[in-house]
Each structure stands twice: as structure tokens, then as C-alpha cells.
Amino acid sequence: MKKYLTVALLLAAIAGCGSEPPVTVELGRNSVWGGPQIRITASEDSVTINKVQINRGNCPVNVQERLPYKLAFGELLKADAPSCQKVVEVSLSTSEGDYDFTFDS
């Protein structure tokens, strides 16, 4: 019995490693002024966005809500980068861990 419990615990620990991000990130354009806009959508029941960084901190970011911000499944958080010519990487710090998203725009 102990052997099965050990194996089950190991499998659970491994399953948690390398898991999918709790959000999806899309790159678009602000509909008013046309600059880059990041759209973060929760893909889990609850996730808190603690920090949003664009191009490793080289592009100032204006998040439309005060951080930390809690998202429920399907909810959206927008972040604008008005002075950024090209978004290559978005880094997020969340309640579930840190994630990097890259774009080939």
C-alpha cells in the first residue's frame, strides 16, 4: 500500500511540473489609438495577475486595472504599451507562477 501511495504522490508532483499557464495572452491593437495591446484571459477558475512586463521591462506598460488583479475563468485584463514599437515578449507573474509568452509579429 505504501508503495502505491508513494507512486501516486510522485505522479501528482510530476503532473504539476511544466503545467500549462493559467492564462492565455493575445497581442492586438488598442481600438482608440492603435498602439500594442495585450489581452490576458484566465483559463482557470481563479488566477491573480501580480505583474505584467513587456520586452523584459524595456516597454512601459499601462494595465487597465490595479495590480494585483484577480481574474475568474474567462475574464479579461488588458494592458497597453503606448511607447512600444514591437512587442516581442510578455512576462507575467501570477498566483500560479511566472510565465513568458513570445510573439513573432
Phi and psi in degrees as a GROMACS rama.xvg file:
@    title "Ramachandran Plot"
@    xaxis  label "Phi"
@    yaxis  label "Psi"
@TYPE xy
-61.2187  -36.7369  LYS-2
-62.8299  -43.409  LYS-3
-66.123  -39.0529  TYR-4
-65.08  -41.6078  LEU-5
-62.6903  -45.0213  THR-6
-63.1387  -42.2713  VAL-7
-63.3984  -42.0961  ALA-8
-65.3821  -40.786  LEU-9
-63.2049  -43.2028  LEU-10
-63.2053  -39.4304  LEU-11
-65.3933  -40.2019  ALA-12
-66.3205  -41.7151  ALA-13
-67.7291  -37.952  ILE-14
-62.4497  -32.3598  ALA-15
-73.7545  -23.2298  GLY-16
-78.9057  136.621  CYS-17
69.3595  23.6402  GLY-18
-71.2768  164.902  SER-19
-67.9262  149.288  GLU-20
-61.0711  149.388  PRO-21
-80.2443  5.10875  PRO-22
-140.766  160.734  VAL-23
-111.624  149.306  THR-24
-127.019  126.95  VAL-25
-120.559  146.175  GLU-26
-105.371  128.771  LEU-27
-143.798  -159.955  GLY-28
-123.513  141.234  ARG-29
-64.0108  129.72  ASN-30
-71.2747  -16.4931  SER-31
-91.6704  -53.9849  VAL-32
-111.888  -3.32895  TRP-33
82.6341  -0.301599  GLY-34
-76.9399  170.995  GLY-35
-60.8148  139.564  PRO-36
-135.327  132.73  GLN-37
-99.1142  133.154  ILE-38
-117.479  114.246  ARG-39
-105.433  122.84  ILE-40
-121.575  130.764  THR-41
-70.9995  131.588  ALA-42
-113.297  12.2839  SER-43
-127.693  167.945  GLU-44
-59.1767  -35.5233  ASP-45
-155.313  130.127  SER-46
-148.435  140.652  VAL-47
-107.487  128.001  THR-48
-91.2417  117.787  ILE-49
-95.7004  -34.8899  ASN-50
-154.351  140.932  LYS-51
-123.918  126.672  VAL-52
-130.585  134.735  GLN-53
-115.03  133.467  ILE-54
49.9645  48.9959  ASN-55
56.313  35.1454  ARG-56
87.9599  1.89176  GLY-57
-82.2371  -10.3651  ASN-58
-120.527  121.046  CYS-59
-60.3098  144.021  PRO-60
-126.231  137.67  VAL-61
-112.987  101.25  ASN-62
-82.0258  135.925  VAL-63
-75.4461  -6.34257  GLN-64
-131.075  157.696  GLU-65
-73.6778  132.287  ARG-66
-92.6769  147.931  LEU-67
-69.3892  147.982  PRO-68
-131.873  127.147  TYR-69
-92.2421  128.135  LYS-70
-111.197  137.681  LEU-71
-92.3295  167.698  ALA-72
-52.0008  127.673  PHE-73
85.3014  -10.3612  GLY-74
-75.2672  155.251  GLU-75
-120.306  139.417  LEU-76
-124.711  128.815  LEU-77
-106.649  145.179  LYS-78
-137.594  128.649  ALA-79
-102.406  149.07  ASP-80
-128.486  74.7518  ALA-81
-62.7339  -29.4074  PRO-82
-100.952  10.1685  SER-83
-96.8366  123.456  CYS-84
-75.6156  -37.9453  GLN-85
-145.932  125.517  LYS-86
-89.8879  118.292  VAL-87
-104.664  -37.0069  VAL-88
-144.097  138.012  GLU-89
-120.553  126.483  VAL-90
-112.53  130.677  SER-91
-120.67  137.13  LEU-92
-106.99  120.843  SER-93
-125.39  173.796  THR-94
-66.911  -15.0525  SER-95
-101.78  -3.22946  GLU-96
134.049  -175.476  GLY-97
-105.191  140.082  ASP-98
-138.849  143.581  TYR-99
-116.383  136.961  ASP-100
-123.905  132.646  PHE-101
-114.757  153.154  THR-102
-131.31  143.937  PHE-103
-108.413  42.2657  ASP-104
